[in-house]
Amino acid sequence: MKKRFRIETNKQTKDYKVFLPEELAQSPVERVAFGNKIVEVQCIPHKKGKIIISETIRKALFLPELDISLHVFTDKDTMFFGPLIGILTSGFTSYPLRPLGKRTTFFSKLLSVNKLVGALPFMFGEEHIDWERGLIKGYFYEDSSWITMDVPFPNVIYDRLPNRRTEKKKTNKLLKERLQSDYLIPWYNPGFFSKMDVFERLQQDEGASAYLPETYPFTSFSIIERMLSDFGHIYLKPENGSLGLGIHQILFDRQEGDYYCRYRDDEGIQRLRKYHSLEALFNHVFSKRKLTNMVVQQGIHLMRVEGRIVDFRVHTNKDENGEWQMAAIAAKIGGNGSATTHISYGGEVKTIEEIFPSTVEQKLFKEKLVDAALYLSKILETQVEGIIGEIGFDFGIDKNGKVWLFEANSKPGRSIFKHPELRDFELLSRKLSIEFGVYLAEKAITRPEEIFK
């Protein structure tokens, strides 16, 4: 683990002297930095294991007075305190206790790992940036309450914009471009994956393609006819959908020649309709839907528990060393008669141990899922633009034990963490998200050529 140091302020002095532990004073330091603020100082070694700065330096750096030990990185003659990690989102409210409405709880938990990690994460939106002063009004979560403080531009930015619509706003696009090009701030987890884009990129790797069911953009009924003939059932999904919304399962009864469609209607009711032709099915179910933004995916005969389909969510995160690791794994059991396993459709979250009573099966299938997730994470990282720090995979396992990838999400939901047995995984995923920010910050300071290629 990288060493951290407590930074204390001497309120009585107004000079530009910094007292450093002897281990930090081995090489000459002429400047100290926090975020994008830099101050010239005189460094003096002392025998204490903490850093002491004057109030003058603290104010010049806009360093918050928080009870936390921080990382220290040195490049040439400059010492960097932090890192300062900006978490960009939108939807801020005017309520001090709930600055992000329903999402406040998630972000308060995310920021609360600051002492575990040794970093200063804060929330902000595009409206909180003061370009003239080079400052951001940051939202910090400290002692179970929200406070705002002016801080410098951060060392790295963690993108938590909530949806594609917000991401496409002109102001957010310009903000990202300016902070990356003018201030050279690394930006991780940008953008949302699209289903077809992910599959087309993974198909370029032979190992990854083995996990992929046949998946195509909807172009004609002939694709559906052929896939129904080959597989017996298919899924029709929105290209950029989430939470299982708009998913339809279409089944073909070869003996009777009938078609069935399982879906959730506009009132949230589960439906299973029978039709004598595919044309009749589409005329009834999809008469008011736009099909050009849908994808057609091969149906898989999934393993079942008590007659209900099961799939699996695996979260992967990059850690403090920039390496992929499994952060969480859970099973999801579909609701009765549901085409998906989403909780909003009556699904349930279970642990691997609850699904597989045999320890041999637990070990076998967990290894298969984790191996698939880590392999696909490494491939996706090379195939998509930007710096990826986390991915949520939805996998299925068929009756023969083969693993299939259904979706990969760059901003995975967190519904699986409602299960009480998955709380440790929930903490780990939050911790890793910020630890990767620490890794990126150090790299940007000491080896920027590896990031800004």
C-alpha positions in Angstrom: 0.0 0.0 0.0 1.3 3.5 -0.8 2.1 5.5 2.3 -0.1 8.3 3.4 0.6 11.3 5.6 -1.5 13.5 7.8 -1.3 17.2 6.7 -1.7 19.6 9.6 -2.0 23.4 9.5 -0.1 25.6 11.8 -2.5 28.5 12.3 0.1 30.7 14.0 2.5 31.0 11.0 2.0 32.9 7.8 5.2 31.9 6.0 5.8 29.5 3.1 7.6 26.8 5.1 6.6 23.2 4.9 7.9 20.7 7.5 8.3 17.2 6.0 9.0 13.8 7.6 12.7 12.9 6.9 11.7 10.1 4.5 10.0 12.7 2.2 12.8 15.2 2.4 15.4 13.1 0.7 15.2 15.1 -2.5 14.9 18.9 -2.8 11.2 20.1 -3.0 10.6 23.7 -4.1 6.8 23.6 -4.7 3.8 21.9 -3.2 0.6 21.3 -5.2 -3.1 20.3 -4.5 -5.2 19.7 -7.6 -4.1 22.3 -10.1 -2.9 24.9 -7.5 0.9 25.2 -7.0 2.7 27.2 -4.4 6.5 27.8 -4.0 7.7 26.8 -0.6 10.7 26.2 1.6 10.8 22.6 2.8 12.4 21.7 6.1 12.9 18.1 7.4 11.7 17.2 10.9 11.4 14.0 12.9 7.6 13.9 13.1 5.7 11.5 10.9 3.3 14.2 9.5 3.5 17.2 7.1 3.0 20.6 8.7 2.1 23.6 6.5 1.2 27.2 7.4 -2.3 28.7 7.1 -1.0 30.8 4.2 0.0 27.8 2.2 -3.3 26.0 3.0 -5.4 28.9 1.8 -3.3 29.4 -1.3 -3.8 25.7 -2.2 -7.5 25.8 -1.2 -6.8 22.6 0.8 -9.8 21.6 2.9 -9.3 21.2 6.7 -10.5 17.6 6.9 -9.4 14.8 9.3 -7.8 12.5 6.7 -4.3 11.2 5.8 -3.5 11.8 2.1 -1.2 10.3 -0.5 2.0 12.3 -1.4 3.5 12.1 -4.9 6.7 13.8 -6.0 7.7 14.7 -9.5 11.0 16.5 -10.0 10.9 19.4 -7.5 7.1 19.4 -6.9 5.2 17.5 -4.2 1.6 16.8 -4.8 -0.9 16.3 -1.9 -4.1 14.3 -2.5 -5.3 13.2 -4.9 -8.3 15.4 -5.4 -10.9 13.3 -7.3 -13.7 15.1 -8.9 -16.9 13.1 -9.5 -18.9 14.7 -12.3 -22.7 14.2 -12.3 -25.9 16.2 -12.8 -29.3 16.7 -11.3 -28.3 18.7 -8.3 -31.1 20.0 -6.1 -31.5 23.0 -3.8 -32.0 20.7 -0.7 -28.8 20.6 1.5 -29.6 17.2 2.9 -30.4 15.6 -0.4 -28.3 17.5 -3.0 -28.8 14.7 -5.6 -32.3 13.7 -4.8 -32.8 9.9 -4.8 -29.2 9.3 -5.8 -27.9 11.1 -2.7 -27.5 7.9 -0.7 -25.4 6.2 -3.4 -23.0 9.2 -3.6 -22.7 9.7 0.1 -21.6 6.0 0.3 -19.2 6.5 -2.6 -17.6 9.6 -0.9 -17.4 7.9 2.5 -14.5 5.7 1.4 -12.2 8.7 1.5 -10.4 7.7 4.7 -10.1 4.1 3.7 -8.5 5.1 0.4 -6.6 8.2 1.4 -8.0 10.6 -1.2 -10.4 13.6 -1.4 -13.3 12.7 -3.6 -16.0 15.4 -4.2 -19.2 15.8 -6.3 -19.7 18.6 -8.8 -21.7 19.5 -11.9 -20.9 21.8 -14.8 -22.7 24.7 -13.0 -20.2 24.5 -10.1 -17.1 25.5 -12.1 -15.6 28.9 -11.7 -13.4 29.1 -14.8 -12.1 32.6 -14.0 -10.7 31.6 -10.6 -9.9 28.0 -11.5 -12.0 26.7 -8.7 -15.0 24.3 -8.3 -17.7 24.4 -5.6 -17.3 20.8 -4.5 -19.8 18.8 -2.5 -18.0 16.7 0.2 -19.5 14.2 2.6 -18.0 14.5 6.0 -19.2 13.3 9.4 -22.6 12.1 7.9 -23.4 15.4 6.4 -22.9 17.4 3.2 -20.7 20.4 3.0 -19.6 22.6 0.1 -16.1 24.0 -0.3 -14.2 25.8 -3.1 -11.4 23.5 -4.3 -9.0 23.6 -7.2 -9.6 21.6 -10.4 -9.0 17.9 -9.5 -6.2 15.6 -10.4 -8.6 13.2 -12.1 -12.3 13.1 -12.9 -14.6 10.1 -12.4 -17.6 10.3 -14.8 -20.9 9.5 -13.1 -23.3 11.4 -15.5 -26.6 9.5 -15.0 -27.8 8.9 -18.6 -27.1 9.4 -22.3 -29.3 12.4 -22.6 -27.3 14.3 -20.0 -24.0 13.2 -21.5 -25.0 14.5 -24.9 -25.7 18.0 -23.5 -23.6 20.6 -25.3 -22.4 22.1 -21.9 -21.2 18.7 -20.7 -19.4 18.0 -23.9 -17.6 21.3 -23.9 -16.7 20.9 -20.2 -15.1 17.5 -20.9 -13.2 18.8 -23.9 -11.9 21.8 -22.0 -10.8 20.0 -18.9 -9.1 17.3 -20.9 -7.4 19.4 -23.5 -6.6 22.6 -21.6 -6.0 21.2 -18.1 -4.8 17.6 -19.1 -7.1 16.0 -16.4 -7.5 12.2 -16.9 -11.1 11.2 -17.2 -12.3 7.7 -16.4 -15.5 5.8 -17.2 -16.7 8.1 -19.9 -19.8 7.3 -21.9 -22.3 4.5 -22.1 -21.8 1.3 -24.0 -24.2 0.4 -26.8 -25.1 -3.2 -27.1 -24.2 -3.6 -30.8 -21.0 -1.6 -30.5 -19.8 -3.8 -27.6 -20.6 -7.0 -29.5 -19.0 -5.8 -32.8 -15.8 -4.9 -30.9 -15.6 -8.2 -29.0 -16.2 -10.2 -32.1 -12.8 -9.0 -33.3 -11.2 -11.2 -30.6 -11.5 -15.0 -31.1 -11.5 -15.7 -27.4 -14.1 -13.1 -26.6 -16.4 -14.1 -29.5 -16.8 -17.5 -28.0 -19.0 -15.9 -25.3 -21.3 -14.0 -27.7 -24.7 -15.2 -28.7 -25.7 -14.2 -32.2 -26.7 -10.5 -32.0 -27.8 -8.2 -34.9 -29.4 -4.8 -35.3 -33.0 -5.2 -36.5 -33.1 -4.8 -40.2 -35.8 -7.1 -41.4 -38.2 -9.9 -40.4 -36.1 -12.4 -42.2 -33.4 -12.2 -39.5 -36.0 -13.0 -36.9 -37.5 -15.8 -38.9 -34.1 -17.4 -39.5 -33.0 -17.1 -35.8 -36.4 -18.5 -34.5 -35.9 -21.4 -36.8 -32.4 -22.0 -35.5 -32.8 -21.3 -31.8 -36.6 -21.6 -31.0 -36.7 -18.2 -29.3 -35.0 -14.8 -29.5 -34.9 -11.5 -27.6 -35.7 -8.2 -29.1 -34.0 -5.4 -27.0 -33.6 -1.6 -27.2 -30.1 -0.8 -28.5 -29.5 1.6 -25.6 -32.0 0.3 -23.1 -31.5 -0.3 -19.4 -33.2 -1.9 -16.4 -34.8 -4.5 -18.7 -37.2 -1.9 -20.2 -38.6 -2.8 -23.6 -37.3 -6.3 -23.7 -39.5 -8.8 -25.6 -39.0 -12.6 -25.8 -40.4 -14.1 -29.0 -40.9 -17.9 -29.1 -41.7 -20.2 -32.0 -43.7 -23.4 -31.5 -42.4 -25.7 -34.3 -45.2 -28.3 -33.9 -48.1 -25.9 -34.0 -46.5 -23.2 -36.1 -47.6 -20.5 -33.6 -45.6 -17.6 -32.2 -45.6 -16.3 -28.7 -44.4 -12.9 -27.3 -43.6 -12.4 -23.6 -43.2 -8.8 -22.5 -44.3 -6.2 -20.0 -46.9 -3.8 -21.3 -47.1 0.0 -20.7 -49.0 -0.5 -17.5 -46.3 -2.8 -16.1 -48.3 -6.0 -16.5 -46.5 -9.2 -17.6 -48.0 -10.5 -20.9 -47.7 -13.7 -22.9 -49.6 -13.5 -26.2 -50.1 -16.1 -28.8 -50.2 -15.3 -32.6 -50.6 -17.4 -35.7 -48.1 -15.4 -37.7 -45.0 -13.3 -37.0 -46.7 -10.5 -39.0 -49.7 -10.5 -36.7 -47.4 -10.5 -33.6 -45.5 -7.4 -34.8 -48.7 -5.6 -35.9 -50.1 -6.0 -32.5 -47.2 -5.7 -30.1 -44.9 -3.3 -32.0 -47.4 -1.1 -33.8 -46.4 1.9 -31.8 -42.7 1.1 -31.4 -39.7 2.1 -33.4 -37.8 -1.0 -34.5 -34.8 0.6 -36.1 -33.2 1.1 -32.6 -33.7 -2.5 -31.6 -31.3 -5.5 -31.6 -32.1 -9.2 -32.1 -30.3 -11.6 -29.9 -30.2 -15.4 -29.9 -32.3 -17.0 -27.2 -30.3 -19.2 -24.8 -31.8 -22.2 -22.9 -30.7 -21.0 -19.5 -30.3 -23.1 -16.3 -33.2 -22.8 -14.0 -33.9 -22.8 -10.3 -37.4 -24.0 -9.3 -38.5 -23.5 -12.9 -37.3 -19.9 -13.1 -34.5 -18.6 -15.3 -31.2 -17.6 -13.8 -28.5 -15.2 -15.0 -25.5 -13.6 -13.3 -24.2 -10.1 -12.7 -20.4 -9.8 -12.4 -18.8 -6.4 -11.6 -15.2 -5.8 -12.4 -13.1 -2.8 -11.3 -9.6 -1.7 -11.8 -7.7 -1.4 -8.6 -4.9 0.8 -7.1 -2.4 -0.9 -9.3 -4.5 -0.5 -12.5 -5.3 -4.2 -12.6 -8.7 -5.7 -13.3 -10.3 -7.6 -10.5 -13.7 -9.1 -9.7 -15.5 -6.7 -7.3 -18.9 -8.5 -7.0 -20.8 -11.5 -8.3 -24.4 -12.5 -7.8 -27.2 -14.5 -9.4 -30.5 -13.1 -10.5 -33.6 -15.3 -10.6 -36.4 -14.2 -13.0 -40.0 -13.6 -11.7 -42.7 -16.0 -12.7 -43.5 -15.7 -16.4 -40.9 -12.9 -16.8 -38.7 -12.6 -19.9 -35.9 -11.1 -17.8 -34.4 -11.4 -14.3 -34.6 -7.7 -13.5 -35.8 -6.9 -10.0 -38.4 -4.5 -11.3 -39.9 -7.4 -13.2 -40.2 -9.6 -10.1 -36.7 -10.9 -10.1 -34.7 -11.9 -7.0 -31.0 -11.5 -6.2 -29.2 -14.5 -4.7 -25.7 -15.4 -3.9 -23.8 -18.1 -5.8 -23.9 -20.2 -2.6 -27.7 -20.0 -2.6 -28.0 -21.1 -6.2 -25.5 -24.0 -6.1 -25.8 -26.0 -2.9 -22.8 -28.1 -3.9 -19.4 -26.5 -3.1 -18.0 -28.2 -6.2 -20.6 -26.4 -8.4 -20.1 -23.2 -6.6 -16.3 -23.2 -7.3 -16.8 -24.4 -10.9 -19.3 -21.8 -12.0 -17.8 -19.0 -10.0 -14.5 -19.6 -11.7 -16.1 -19.7 -15.2 -17.9 -16.4 -14.6 -15.0 -14.6 -13.1 -12.6 -15.8 -15.8 -15.0 -14.7 -18.5 -15.5 -11.3 -16.8 -11.8 -10.6 -16.4 -10.9 -11.7 -19.9 -13.7 -9.6 -21.5 -12.7 -6.6 -19.3 -9.1 -6.7 -20.7 -10.4 -7.0 -24.3 -13.0 -4.2 -24.0 -10.3 -1.9 -22.5 -8.3 -2.2 -25.7 -11.3 -1.9 -28.0 -13.2 1.2 -26.7 -12.1 4.8 -26.4 -11.2 6.5 -23.1 -10.1 5.1 -19.7 -12.4 2.4 -18.3 -12.3 1.7 -14.6 -15.4 -0.5 -14.1 -17.8 -2.8 -16.0 -20.9 -4.7 -15.1 -21.5 -7.9 -17.1 -24.7 -9.8 -17.5 -24.0 -13.5 -18.2 -26.1 -16.6 -18.7 -25.1 -20.2 -18.2 -26.9 -22.7 -20.5 -28.0 -26.2 -19.6 -24.6 -27.5 -20.8 -22.6 -25.2 -18.5 -21.5 -22.8 -21.2 -21.1 -19.1 -20.3 -22.8 -16.5 -22.5 -22.5 -12.7 -22.4 -25.8 -10.8 -22.8 -24.6 -7.3 -22.0 -21.7 -5.2 -20.7 -22.5 -1.9 -18.9 -20.0 0.9 -18.4 -22.1 2.4 -15.5 -23.6 -0.7 -14.0 -26.6 -0.6 -11.7 -26.3 -1.5 -8.1 -29.5 -3.4 -7.4 -27.7 -6.7 -6.5 -26.2 -5.0 -3.5 -29.6 -4.9 -1.7 -28.9 -8.5 -0.8 -27.5 -8.5 2.8 -24.8 -11.1 2.0 -23.4 -8.8 -0.7 -22.6 -5.8 1.5 -18.9 -6.5 1.5 -18.9 -6.6 -2.3 -20.7 -3.3 -2.3 -18.1 -1.6 -0.2 -15.3 -3.2 -2.3 -16.7 -1.9 -5.5 -16.9 1.7 -4.1 -13.4 1.4 -2.7 -12.0 0.2 -6.0 -13.6 3.0 -7.9 -11.8 5.6 -5.9 -8.6 3.6 -5.6 -8.3 3.5 -9.4 -8.6 7.3 -9.3 -5.6 7.4 -7.0 -3.7 5.2 -9.4 -4.5 7.4 -12.4 -3.6 10.6 -10.5 -0.2 9.2 -9.6 0.4 8.1 -13.2 -0.7 11.5 -14.6 1.9 13.2 -12.3 4.8 10.8 -12.6 4.3 9.1 -16.0 1.9 11.4 -18.0 3.2 10.0 -21.3 1.4 6.7 -20.5 -2.0 8.5 -20.3 -1.8 11.3 -22.7 -0.7 9.4 -25.7 
